[in-house]
Amino acid sequence: MKTYVIIGVDVETDVGSFTPFYEGVKNGVPILLDMFKRNGVCGTFFFTGESAEKNPQIAKMVAESTSEVGCHGLYHETLGDELFPLPDVKPLLPHEVEPRIALGTKLVAEAAGVQPTSFRCPRLWGSTAVVNALESLGYKSDCTYPMYFYREQFAPYHPDKTDWTKKGDMKLVEVPNFADMVMESADPGLERDRDQWPQFRTEGADFVMNKIRGFVKFCEEKNLPAVVCLYIHPWEFWPMEESYHFGEATVIPDEFITRNCGDYATKEMEKLIQLLLAEGAEFGTASEIAAKF
């Protein structure tokens, strides 16, 4: 059974929403592009509009590679349905969604010189309003669906325009993000321990590869195509601080957020790519893999 792999790289501020910096974009994207070139694979780099506008040379670098330029919204903000609360981060109202995505798309296109047709919401927090906006804006694929949370769709599908988590007849292809669907979750409700991120650098490549093997077997038993959609970030491939002080307050992310960022993460991601290649996996961009379904 063929295993398809999408490496989705969310190009955003360092440590997600916890800093305003772009050291990861400036330094981590070139590291990843070199890694992909060495191993003959590609990925999709989902730029926020702001990250592309502030780092146009990086956006152009991706556009000139074999990888794909996608969009990650305007800022690293909550576009869709909130899965768990974050302090002082409010979800956009439904009528705000399309204009924000449209502006983010415009900024990415201007910086990269190519029109993005693949999308991913920050934090994998999507919604019905988001997929309808994407369809209206001409997007072909959306790599947002968090498999670990909804636990209903396990392969690419066309969403329903009234409920994005159900199959329907939209032209857009929704690609679920890889999660461990055979483990016993110890996280009632969210089941976030099924999620793969950031296990490649906190647990190692071999650990994640075993999870992927389990997922492929899970798909075989359900007679589904095995599409492994990963999400990583450029800042994970550059050393991050344990805390950040901003004048009147210090932000201290949970330890796992920044553990092993830098050289170790680079080594383990390359090892994971090589393990997948050794087992015959086919790598593609989000638009390429979505087109197969």
N, C-alpha and C positions, 0 to 999 in steps of 0.2 A: 504494500500500500504506500503510495507516494505521500511524503510529508512536505507540505509547503510552509515556508518560513518568511514572515515579514518582520524585519527589525524596524520598529517605529521609534524614532528619536524625537522627543519633545523638546524643541529648542525654545528655552524660556530663561527667566532670571535664575541666578544661582540659588540652589536649595528651594526650588519651587517658588512659593509666594513669600518666603521668609527673608529675602534680601532684594535690593534693587540692582544687583551687580550682574555683569555678563562675562566674567572671567572664564566660565565654562564654555560659553559660546565661542569666544575668541580662541581658546586653547583646546577645548575638547572636541569640537567639530573636526578640525584638521587631523587629530589623532584617530578619530573614527573613520574618516575618509581614507586615510592611509591604511588602516586595518582592513577595511572592506576591499581596497584595491589589492593588497597582498594576498587575500584569500579568494579573490574572484567573486565576491558577493556584492550586494547592494542593499540599500535601505531606503526608508522614506523619512525625511527630516521635516517635522511639523513645526513651522515657525509661527510664533505669535507675530502679529503685525508690528508690535513695538520692537521685538528682537530683530526682525528683518530690517526695519527702518534704521535701527541704531548700529547694525552690523551688516551693511549691504555687501561688503566684500566677502563675508562668509556665506551669505545667501547665494551670491554669484558662484562661489566656489562649489557649492552643492549642485547648482544648476548645470555646471560644466562637467560634473562627474557622471558616473553611471547611476547614481542615486536620484531620488525624486524629491522635489520641493513640494511640501504640503503646507497646510495652514492649521494653526492651533488657536485660532481666535484673534482678538485684538490685543488683549492682555491675558495674563494667567489668572483668569477670573472664572466664576461659576456661571457657565452658560446654561446648564441644564438643571435637572432635579438634584437637590442637595442630598447626598447619601448620609452624611454626618455633619454636625455643625462645626464651623470654624469661627473663631472670634472676629467680629467686625468684617466678615466676608459675606456679603449678601448676594443671593442668586439674582441674576437679571430677571426682570419681568418679561413675560412671553413676547410682548410687542417690541422689546428692546433687542431681542436676539438677532433677528435678521440684519438690522442696520449695523450692529457691532461686528458680525461675521463679515458683512459686505466690506466694511472699512478695513478690517484685518486682512481680508483677501486682496484688496487694492494695494495695501502697503507691502505685502509679501510679493505680489506680482511686479510692482515697481522696483523693488530692491533686487529681486532675483532675475527679472527679465523673462519669466515664464509664468503662465497662469496656473495656479494650483487647482487640482481636481480631486485631491485626497485631503481628508480632514480628520482631526481628532480633538475632542473637547479636553480642556484641562481637567486632570484628576479622573478622567473617564466618566465625568458626570454629564451625561447627555439627557435628551428629552425628545418628546414628540415635536415640540416647537423647533428644536435644533434640526432634526432630519427634514422637516418641511422647508426650513430656511435653506438648507443645503441643496435640496432638490430645486428650489426656485433659483438658486444662484449657479446652477449647472455643475455641481459636484457629482462625481461618479462613485466615490467610496468614502465611507466613514468608519474609522477604526476606533470607535468609542465604547461600544457595548462591554460593560464589565461582567464577564462570565461568572466571576466569583460571587457577585451580588444577586443578579437576577436568576442565574442557574437554570435557564430555559433554552437558550439558543447556544449551540456549540460549534456551528459552522456558518460561513457567510450566508446571508439571506437578504431578501428585499423586504424592508419594513413596511408596516401598515401605517398609513398617514394619520390614523386616529390613535394609534398606540405603537410607538417605535419598538417596543420589546416583542411584538408579535409579527408573524410573517404576513406580508401584504403584497401589493402590486406596484409599489414605488419603483422608479428606475434606479435609485440609489442602492448600492450594495453596502450592507452593514456587516462589518467584520468583527466578531467577538474577540476579546483579548484573552490569551491563554491563561488558564488557571488549573490547579490540581482538583479535578472533579471526582477523584476516587478516595481521597483521604477522609478521615473522620475529623470534622471541624471542631475546634474548641472555642469558637467565637460565635455564639448564638446570635442570630439575626443578621449581622453584616457578613459573617464568614470570610472576613478579610484575610485570614490565614491561608486561604486557598490561592490568593493572588501570588504571582511569580515575582513581583518587584519588592525589594531589590536583592533577591536571593542569590543572583549570580555573583555579587560581591560580599554578601554577608554570610552565605553558606558555601559558595563555590560552584564552579561550572559542572562538576560531576553530580552534585546534588540536583541542580536544575535539569540536567540531562536525564536523570532518572525520573523526574517529574514529567518531562516531555514524553518519555517512553510510555509511562502510565497513561498519559492523555491520548497518545496515538492508539493504544490498545482499547481505551474507552471509546474512541471514535469508530474503530473497527467493529466493536460489538454492537454499536448503534447504526452501523452501515452509513457513516457520515465521512466526508472528506476530512483529513487531518490538516488543519490550518493552524499553525502556531504563530500567533501574533504577539510579539513582545513589545514592551515599552521601556525605554531607557532615556537618560538625559545627558547632554554633553557635560554638565557640571560634575557628573559622577566620575569622569575621567580626568579630573583636575583636583588637586587637594582643596578641600573645603574646611572652613573653621568650625570648631565645636559650638561657638556662640558668636553673636554679632551685636555690637552695642550701637544704638542709634540715639545718642543724646540724652534721652530721658528714660530709656528702657533697654534691656538686653533680651534678645531673642535666643533661646536655647532649644533647638530642635531635638526631638527624641534621638537618642544615641544611634539607632539603626539608620537614621536618615543620612548621616554623613560617614558612617563607618566604612573604611577601606576605599574611600574615593581616591582616585589617582592611579598610580602604577598598578596596584593590585587589581583594581577593577578592570583596567586595560588588559592585563594578563588573563584574567578569568573570562572576560567576554570573548577574547580571541580563541581561547581554549574551547569555549562553548560552540563557537562557529565551526571550529575544526571537528569537533565531535559530531555535530549535525551533518557536516559534509561527508564525514567518514561513513555515516549511516544512510547516505543517499538523499538527504534533504535537498529540496529545490528552493533557492532563495529568490525573492522577487520584490518589487516595490508594491505598495498598497494598491495602486491602480492596476498593475499587471496581474496580481493574484485575484483581485476583485473581478477583473474581466473574465477570468476562468469560470466564474459562477454567475 
